[in-house]
């Protein structure tokens, strides 16, 4: 596993300490998610939004496989509370797990071998099964990491 943390335009992150903490969190959380053994090159973009389409989003993730190695990009928005950034990281790592283990293809709406289409009263970004899973598990994953820190520091 290779983890590179940069600013949103691939420059220096706004805070080296936060970058180091996020690297450690990725190692612990990815192991908990069962992807710690996978060959993954992480590119973590840390800071303010990098594209207008990011708007006020907390984060996003994408992952692609090149040969036997996964390339995962995660954007984590800069926030005053580091705890909020950890929640975002946990949420986005769950998506990385979904790309790797569950065949998530957001463009095609595919997840775990099934196509998902929003129904009349559903929102595509919040009601999809991959988002429900990520929102449902992000707090527990973040808490797992914080408990890990308490026990191992």
N, C-alpha and C positions, 0 to 999 in steps of 0.2 A: 504494500500500500504506500502510495506516494501522495503527500498532501502539500499543496502550495497555496498559500493565502496571500492575496494581493488586494489592492484597492480596486474599485469598480472599473477603472480604466487600465488595469494591469500594472498599476504603479504600486507604491508602498501602501500597506494598510494604514488606516488612520491611527492605529495603536498597536504596537508590537506585542504588548501584554495580552490584549484581547485576541490577537492572532494566535499566540501560543496556547491560550486557553481553549480556543475553538479547535485547534489541532488535537489537543488531548481529548476533548469531548468527542470528536469524530472517531478516534481510536476506540474509546470505550463504548460509544453508542453503536458503532457499526458491528462490533463484536456481539453485543446484545441482540442486534437485529439478524445475526447469522450471516453477515456479509463481510466480516472482518478478515476472513481467509481468502476472499476473492481478490484477484489482481485488479485493483482500481487505482487510477490516477485521479485524485481529487483536485479540482481548481476551485478554490473558495474565493468569491468576490465579496469583499467586505466594505461596506460604506453606504453612501447615498445611492439613489437609483442611478442606473447607467443608461436607461432608455426611457423615452417618454411613455412607452406602453407599460413600464413598471409602475407608474403613478405612485400610489401610496402602499404598494404591496410590501409585506414584511420579508418576502423571499420567494425564490423559485428554484427549481432543480431540473436538470436534464441529464440523461446518461445514454451513451452509445457504446456499442462493443466494436472494437477494432481488433480483429484476429481473436486472441485469447484474453485481451486486456480491455477492461471497461474504462471509459473516460467519463467522469461525472463532474458537472459544473453546478455549484450551489451559490446563489446570491443570498446574502444575509444583510438586511438593511441595518444601518447604524441606529442604535436606540440608546436612550439615556440609561435605561436599566439593562444590565447585562443578562439578567434572568429572562427578559423578553427575547434577547438574541439567542439564548440557549433554546427557548421554546421554538423559535423559528428554525434553528438548526435541526432540532429533533424532528420537526414536521417535514422538513426537506429531506433529511436522511431516510425517513420512512418512504418518501417517494423514490429515492435512489434504490432502496430495497425492492420496491415494487417494479421498477424498471428491470432489475436484475433477476429477481425471483418470480415475479408474477406476470411478466410479459406486458407491462404497462406501455401503451402507445397512446398518448394523449391526442395526437392528431387524428387517429383512427377511432378513438373512443374504445379501445380494446383493453381489457383488464381480466386476467385469469382466464383467457381463452374466450371471453364473451364480449360482444359489442354492447356498449351502453349509450343510449340516447336519452336526453332529458325529456321528461313528459311535460305536459302543459304547465303545471305549477312548480316545476323544478328548475333550479338554477344550475347551469352547466358547470360552473366553477365550484359550487359548494355542495351540491347534492350527488355528485358522482361517487361511485363506491370507493375510488382511490382517495378522494378528499375526505369522505366520511371516516375511512380508516385512519388517515393521517391526523385529522383533528381529534379522533377518538383515542389515539395512542401517544400523542406528542407529550402530554403532561407526564404520563407514566415513564416514558423514556427519559425525559429531562430529570425527573426525580430519581430514577435509577442511577444516572450519572452523578448527581449531587450526593447521593448516598455512597456511591463508590468513592468519591473524593473524601468524604468524611472518614471512611474506613481505611483509606490508603494513604493519607497524608499525615 
